[in-house]
């Protein structure tokens, strides 16, 4: 189960980075903010998942 969650975290980070890049190209600060929030949330969830927290 931890493997599936880790793959989900990696996909969420990739989606967030894509949102940041696309928002930069389109000059959209809202999309950039959503991308940053998605990346930070996925990283925090991934760290919590690796440390074994609930």
TIKOL-246209 format. One record per residue: residue number from 1; x, y, z of N, C-alpha, C, O, CB in turn; residue in one letter. Coordinates in nm, 2 decimals, m for minus. Glycine has a CB too. Example, Ala and Ser with C-alpha at 12.3 -4.5 7.8 and 13.67 -1.06 7.14 Angstrom:
2
r resi:1&n.x:1.32&n.y:m0.57&n.z:0.78&ca.x:1.23&ca.y:m0.45&ca.z:0.78&c.x:1.32&c.y:m0.33&c.z:0.78&o.x:1.42&o.y:m0.33&o.z:0.85&cb.x:1.13&cb.y:m0.45&cb.z:0.90&resn:A
r resi:2&n.x:1.28&n.y:m0.22&n.z:0.71&ca.x:1.37&ca.y:m0.11&ca.z:0.71&c.x:1.29&c.y:0.00&c.z:0.79&o.x:1.34&o.y:0.11&o.z:0.80&cb.x:1.41&cb.y:m0.06&cb.z:0.57&resn:S
END
This chain:
54
r resi:1&n.x:0.08&n.y:m0.12&n.z:0.00&ca.x:0.00&ca.y:0.00&ca.z:0.00&c.x:0.09&c.y:0.13&c.z:0.00&o.x:0.05&o.y:0.23&o.z:m0.06&cb.x:m0.09&cb.y:0.00&cb.z:0.12&resn:X
r resi:2&n.x:0.20&n.y:0.12&n.z:0.07&ca.x:0.29&ca.y:0.24&ca.z:0.08&c.x:0.34&c.y:0.27&c.z:m0.06&o.x:0.36&o.y:0.39&o.z:m0.10&cb.x:0.40&cb.y:0.21&cb.z:0.17&resn:X
r resi:3&n.x:0.37&n.y:0.16&n.z:m0.14&ca.x:0.42&ca.y:0.18&ca.z:m0.28&c.x:0.32&c.y:0.26&c.z:m0.36&o.x:0.35&o.y:0.35&o.z:m0.44&cb.x:0.45&cb.y:0.05&cb.z:m0.35&resn:X
r resi:4&n.x:0.19&n.y:0.23&n.z:m0.35&ca.x:0.09&ca.y:0.29&ca.z:m0.43&c.x:0.07&c.y:0.44&c.z:m0.39&o.x:0.06&o.y:0.53&o.z:m0.48&cb.x:m0.05&cb.y:0.22&cb.z:m0.41&resn:X
r resi:5&n.x:0.08&n.y:0.47&n.z:m0.26&ca.x:0.08&ca.y:0.60&ca.z:m0.21&c.x:0.20&c.y:0.68&c.z:m0.26&o.x:0.19&o.y:0.80&o.z:m0.29&cb.x:0.07&cb.y:0.61&cb.z:m0.06&resn:X
r resi:6&n.x:0.31&n.y:0.62&n.z:m0.27&ca.x:0.43&ca.y:0.69&ca.z:m0.31&c.x:0.42&c.y:0.72&c.z:m0.46&o.x:0.46&o.y:0.83&o.z:m0.50&cb.x:0.56&cb.y:0.60&cb.z:m0.29&resn:X
r resi:7&n.x:0.37&n.y:0.63&n.z:m0.54&ca.x:0.35&ca.y:0.66&ca.z:m0.68&c.x:0.25&c.y:0.78&c.z:m0.70&o.x:0.26&o.y:0.86&o.z:m0.78&cb.x:0.30&cb.y:0.54&cb.z:m0.76&resn:X
r resi:8&n.x:0.14&n.y:0.78&n.z:m0.62&ca.x:0.05&ca.y:0.89&ca.z:m0.62&c.x:0.11&c.y:1.02&c.z:m0.59&o.x:0.08&o.y:1.12&o.z:m0.65&cb.x:m0.07&cb.y:0.86&cb.z:m0.53&resn:X
r resi:9&n.x:0.20&n.y:1.02&n.z:m0.49&ca.x:0.27&ca.y:1.14&ca.z:m0.45&c.x:0.36&c.y:1.19&c.z:m0.57&o.x:0.36&o.y:1.31&o.z:m0.59&cb.x:0.36&cb.y:1.12&cb.z:m0.32&resn:X
r resi:10&n.x:0.43&n.y:1.10&n.z:m0.63&ca.x:0.51&ca.y:1.14&ca.z:m0.74&c.x:0.43&c.y:1.20&c.z:m0.86&o.x:0.47&o.y:1.30&o.z:m0.92&cb.x:0.60&cb.y:1.02&cb.z:m0.79&resn:X
r resi:11&n.x:0.32&n.y:1.14&n.z:m0.88&ca.x:0.23&ca.y:1.19&ca.z:m0.99&c.x:0.17&c.y:1.33&c.z:m0.95&o.x:0.16&o.y:1.41&o.z:m1.04&cb.x:0.11&cb.y:1.09&cb.z:m1.02&resn:X
r resi:12&n.x:0.14&n.y:1.35&n.z:m0.83&ca.x:0.08&ca.y:1.48&ca.z:m0.78&c.x:0.19&c.y:1.58&c.z:m0.79&o.x:0.16&o.y:1.70&o.z:m0.83&cb.x:0.03&cb.y:1.47&cb.z:m0.64&resn:X
r resi:13&n.x:0.31&n.y:1.55&n.z:m0.76&ca.x:0.42&ca.y:1.65&ca.z:m0.77&c.x:0.45&c.y:1.68&c.z:m0.92&o.x:0.46&o.y:1.80&o.z:m0.95&cb.x:0.56&cb.y:1.59&cb.z:m0.71&resn:X
r resi:14&n.x:0.44&n.y:1.58&n.z:m1.01&ca.x:0.46&ca.y:1.61&ca.z:m1.15&c.x:0.35&c.y:1.69&c.z:m1.20&o.x:0.37&o.y:1.78&o.z:m1.29&cb.x:0.47&cb.y:1.48&cb.z:m1.22&resn:X
r resi:15&n.x:0.22&n.y:1.67&n.z:m1.16&ca.x:0.11&ca.y:1.75&ca.z:m1.20&c.x:0.12&c.y:1.89&c.z:m1.15&o.x:0.09&o.y:1.99&o.z:m1.22&cb.x:m0.02&cb.y:1.69&cb.z:m1.16&resn:X
r resi:16&n.x:0.17&n.y:1.91&n.z:m1.03&ca.x:0.19&ca.y:2.04&ca.z:m0.97&c.x:0.30&c.y:2.12&c.z:m1.05&o.x:0.28&o.y:2.24&o.z:m1.08&cb.x:0.22&cb.y:2.03&cb.z:m0.83&resn:X
r resi:17&n.x:0.41&n.y:2.05&n.z:m1.08&ca.x:0.51&ca.y:2.12&ca.z:m1.15&c.x:0.46&c.y:2.16&c.z:m1.29&o.x:0.50&o.y:2.27&o.z:m1.34&cb.x:0.64&cb.y:2.03&cb.z:m1.16&resn:X
r resi:18&n.x:0.39&n.y:2.07&n.z:m1.36&ca.x:0.33&ca.y:2.11&ca.z:m1.49&c.x:0.24&c.y:2.23&c.z:m1.48&o.x:0.23&o.y:2.31&o.z:m1.57&cb.x:0.26&cb.y:1.98&cb.z:m1.55&resn:X
r resi:19&n.x:0.16&n.y:2.23&n.z:m1.37&ca.x:0.07&ca.y:2.35&ca.z:m1.35&c.x:0.15&c.y:2.48&c.z:m1.33&o.x:0.11&o.y:2.58&o.z:m1.38&cb.x:m0.02&cb.y:2.33&cb.z:m1.23&resn:X
r resi:20&n.x:0.26&n.y:2.47&n.z:m1.26&ca.x:0.35&ca.y:2.59&ca.z:m1.24&c.x:0.40&c.y:2.63&c.z:m1.37&o.x:0.40&o.y:2.75&o.z:m1.40&cb.x:0.46&cb.y:2.56&cb.z:m1.13&resn:X
r resi:21&n.x:0.46&n.y:2.54&n.z:m1.45&ca.x:0.52&ca.y:2.57&ca.z:m1.58&c.x:0.41&c.y:2.63&c.z:m1.67&o.x:0.44&o.y:2.73&o.z:m1.74&cb.x:0.59&cb.y:2.45&cb.z:m1.64&resn:X
r resi:22&n.x:0.30&n.y:2.57&n.z:m1.68&ca.x:0.19&ca.y:2.62&ca.z:m1.77&c.x:0.14&c.y:2.75&c.z:m1.72&o.x:0.11&o.y:2.84&o.z:m1.81&cb.x:0.08&cb.y:2.51&cb.z:m1.78&resn:X
r resi:23&n.x:0.13&n.y:2.77&n.z:m1.59&ca.x:0.08&ca.y:2.90&ca.z:m1.54&c.x:0.18&c.y:3.01&c.z:m1.57&o.x:0.14&o.y:3.12&o.z:m1.59&cb.x:0.06&cb.y:2.89&cb.z:m1.39&resn:X
r resi:24&n.x:0.31&n.y:2.98&n.z:m1.57&ca.x:0.41&ca.y:3.08&ca.z:m1.60&c.x:0.41&c.y:3.11&c.z:m1.75&o.x:0.42&o.y:3.23&o.z:m1.78&cb.x:0.55&cb.y:3.02&cb.z:m1.57&resn:X
r resi:25&n.x:0.38&n.y:3.02&n.z:m1.83&ca.x:0.38&ca.y:3.04&ca.z:m1.98&c.x:0.25&c.y:3.12&c.z:m2.01&o.x:0.25&o.y:3.21&o.z:m2.10&cb.x:0.38&cb.y:2.91&cb.z:m2.06&resn:X
r resi:26&n.x:0.14&n.y:3.10&n.z:m1.94&ca.x:0.02&ca.y:3.16&ca.z:m1.97&c.x:0.00&c.y:3.29&c.z:m1.89&o.x:m0.10&o.y:3.36&o.z:m1.90&cb.x:m0.10&cb.y:3.07&cb.z:m1.94&resn:X
r resi:27&n.x:0.09&n.y:3.32&n.z:m1.80&ca.x:0.09&ca.y:3.44&ca.z:m1.71&c.x:m0.03&c.y:3.43&c.z:m1.62&o.x:m0.11&o.y:3.53&o.z:m1.61&cb.x:0.09&cb.y:3.57&cb.z:m1.79&resn:X
r resi:28&n.x:m0.05&n.y:3.32&n.z:m1.56&ca.x:m0.17&ca.y:3.30&ca.z:m1.48&c.x:m0.12&c.y:3.27&c.z:m1.33&o.x:m0.08&o.y:3.16&o.z:m1.30&cb.x:m0.25&cb.y:3.18&cb.z:m1.53&resn:X
r resi:29&n.x:m0.13&n.y:3.37&n.z:m1.24&ca.x:m0.09&ca.y:3.35&ca.z:m1.11&c.x:m0.17&c.y:3.25&c.z:m1.03&o.x:m0.12&o.y:3.19&o.z:m0.94&cb.x:m0.08&cb.y:3.49&cb.z:m1.04&resn:X
r resi:30&n.x:m0.30&n.y:3.24&n.z:m1.06&ca.x:m0.38&ca.y:3.14&ca.z:m0.99&c.x:m0.34&c.y:3.00&c.z:m1.02&o.x:m0.34&o.y:2.92&o.z:m0.93&cb.x:m0.53&cb.y:3.16&cb.z:m1.03&resn:X
r resi:31&n.x:m0.31&n.y:2.97&n.z:m1.14&ca.x:m0.26&ca.y:2.83&ca.z:m1.17&c.x:m0.13&c.y:2.80&c.z:m1.11&o.x:m0.10&o.y:2.69&o.z:m1.07&cb.x:m0.26&cb.y:2.82&cb.z:m1.33&resn:X
r resi:32&n.x:m0.04&n.y:2.90&n.z:m1.11&ca.x:0.09&ca.y:2.88&ca.z:m1.04&c.x:0.07&c.y:2.86&c.z:m0.89&o.x:0.14&o.y:2.77&o.z:m0.84&cb.x:0.18&cb.y:3.01&cb.z:m1.06&resn:X
r resi:33&n.x:m0.02&n.y:2.93&n.z:m0.83&ca.x:m0.05&ca.y:2.91&ca.z:m0.69&c.x:m0.10&c.y:2.77&c.z:m0.66&o.x:m0.06&o.y:2.70&o.z:m0.57&cb.x:m0.14&cb.y:3.01&cb.z:m0.63&resn:X
r resi:34&n.x:m0.20&n.y:2.73&n.z:m0.74&ca.x:m0.25&ca.y:2.59&ca.z:m0.73&c.x:m0.14&c.y:2.49&c.z:m0.75&o.x:m0.14&o.y:2.39&o.z:m0.68&cb.x:m0.37&cb.y:2.57&cb.z:m0.83&resn:X
r resi:35&n.x:m0.05&n.y:2.51&n.z:m0.84&ca.x:0.06&ca.y:2.41&ca.z:m0.86&c.x:0.15&c.y:2.41&c.z:m0.74&o.x:0.19&o.y:2.30&o.z:m0.70&cb.x:0.13&cb.y:2.45&cb.z:m0.98&resn:X
r resi:36&n.x:0.18&n.y:2.52&n.z:m0.68&ca.x:0.27&ca.y:2.52&ca.z:m0.57&c.x:0.20&c.y:2.46&c.z:m0.45&o.x:0.26&o.y:2.38&o.z:m0.38&cb.x:0.30&cb.y:2.67&cb.z:m0.53&resn:X
r resi:37&n.x:0.07&n.y:2.48&n.z:m0.43&ca.x:0.00&ca.y:2.42&ca.z:m0.32&c.x:m0.01&c.y:2.27&c.z:m0.34&o.x:0.00&o.y:2.19&o.z:m0.24&cb.x:m0.15&cb.y:2.48&cb.z:m0.31&resn:X
r resi:38&n.x:m0.03&n.y:2.23&n.z:m0.46&ca.x:m0.03&ca.y:2.08&ca.z:m0.49&c.x:0.10&c.y:2.02&c.z:m0.46&o.x:0.11&o.y:1.91&o.z:m0.40&cb.x:m0.08&cb.y:2.06&cb.z:m0.63&resn:X
r resi:39&n.x:0.21&n.y:2.08&n.z:m0.50&ca.x:0.34&ca.y:2.02&ca.z:m0.48&c.x:0.37&c.y:2.02&c.z:m0.33&o.x:0.42&o.y:1.92&o.z:m0.28&cb.x:0.45&cb.y:2.11&cb.z:m0.55&resn:X
r resi:40&n.x:0.35&n.y:2.13&n.z:m0.26&ca.x:0.38&ca.y:2.13&ca.z:m0.12&c.x:0.29&c.y:2.03&c.z:m0.04&o.x:0.34&o.y:1.96&o.z:0.05&cb.x:0.35&cb.y:2.27&cb.z:m0.06&resn:X
r resi:41&n.x:0.17&n.y:2.02&n.z:m0.08&ca.x:0.08&ca.y:1.92&ca.z:m0.01&c.x:0.13&c.y:1.78&c.z:m0.04&o.x:0.12&o.y:1.69&o.z:0.05&cb.x:m0.06&cb.y:1.94&cb.z:m0.05&resn:X
r resi:42&n.x:0.17&n.y:1.75&n.z:m0.16&ca.x:0.21&ca.y:1.61&ca.z:m0.20&c.x:0.34&c.y:1.58&c.z:m0.13&o.x:0.36&o.y:1.47&o.z:m0.08&cb.x:0.23&cb.y:1.60&cb.z:m0.35&resn:X
r resi:43&n.x:0.43&n.y:1.68&n.z:m0.12&ca.x:0.56&ca.y:1.65&ca.z:m0.05&c.x:0.53&c.y:1.63&c.z:0.10&o.x:0.59&o.y:1.53&o.z:0.16&cb.x:0.65&cb.y:1.77&cb.z:m0.07&resn:X
r resi:44&n.x:0.45&n.y:1.71&n.z:0.16&ca.x:0.42&ca.y:1.69&ca.z:0.30&c.x:0.35&c.y:1.55&c.z:0.33&o.x:0.38&o.y:1.48&o.z:0.42&cb.x:0.32&cb.y:1.80&cb.z:0.36&resn:X
r resi:45&n.x:0.26&n.y:1.51&n.z:0.24&ca.x:0.19&ca.y:1.38&ca.z:0.25&c.x:0.30&c.y:1.27&c.z:0.23&o.x:0.29&o.y:1.17&o.z:0.30&cb.x:0.08&cb.y:1.37&cb.z:0.15&resn:X
r resi:46&n.x:0.39&n.y:1.29&n.z:0.13&ca.x:0.49&ca.y:1.19&ca.z:0.11&c.x:0.58&c.y:1.17&c.z:0.23&o.x:0.62&o.y:1.05&o.z:0.26&cb.x:0.57&cb.y:1.22&cb.z:m0.01&resn:X
r resi:47&n.x:0.62&n.y:1.28&n.z:0.29&ca.x:0.71&ca.y:1.27&ca.z:0.41&c.x:0.64&c.y:1.20&c.z:0.52&o.x:0.69&o.y:1.11&o.z:0.59&cb.x:0.76&cb.y:1.41&cb.z:0.45&resn:X
r resi:48&n.x:0.51&n.y:1.23&n.z:0.54&ca.x:0.43&ca.y:1.17&ca.z:0.65&c.x:0.41&c.y:1.02&c.z:0.62&o.x:0.41&o.y:0.94&o.z:0.71&cb.x:0.30&cb.y:1.24&cb.z:0.66&resn:X
r resi:49&n.x:0.40&n.y:0.98&n.z:0.49&ca.x:0.38&ca.y:0.84&ca.z:0.45&c.x:0.51&c.y:0.77&c.z:0.48&o.x:0.51&o.y:0.65&o.z:0.52&cb.x:0.34&cb.y:0.84&cb.z:0.30&resn:X
r resi:50&n.x:0.63&n.y:0.83&n.z:0.44&ca.x:0.76&ca.y:0.76&ca.z:0.46&c.x:0.79&c.y:0.74&c.z:0.61&o.x:0.85&o.y:0.64&o.z:0.65&cb.x:0.87&cb.y:0.83&cb.z:0.40&resn:X
r resi:51&n.x:0.75&n.y:0.84&n.z:0.69&ca.x:0.78&ca.y:0.83&ca.z:0.83&c.x:0.69&c.y:0.74&c.z:0.91&o.x:0.71&o.y:0.70&o.z:1.03&cb.x:0.78&cb.y:0.97&cb.z:0.90&resn:X
r resi:52&n.x:0.58&n.y:0.70&n.z:0.85&ca.x:0.49&ca.y:0.61&ca.z:0.91&c.x:0.38&c.y:0.67&c.z:1.00&o.x:0.32&o.y:0.60&o.z:1.08&cb.x:0.56&cb.y:0.51&cb.z:0.99&resn:X
r resi:53&n.x:0.36&n.y:0.80&n.z:0.98&ca.x:0.26&ca.y:0.87&ca.z:1.06&c.x:0.12&c.y:0.84&c.z:1.01&o.x:0.10&o.y:0.79&o.z:0.90&cb.x:0.29&cb.y:1.02&cb.z:1.06&resn:X
r resi:54&n.x:0.03&n.y:0.87&n.z:1.10&ca.x:m0.11&ca.y:0.84&ca.z:1.06&c.x:m0.19&c.y:0.97&c.z:1.04&o.x:m0.31&o.y:0.97&o.z:1.01&cb.x:m0.18&cb.y:0.75&cb.z:1.16&resn:X
END
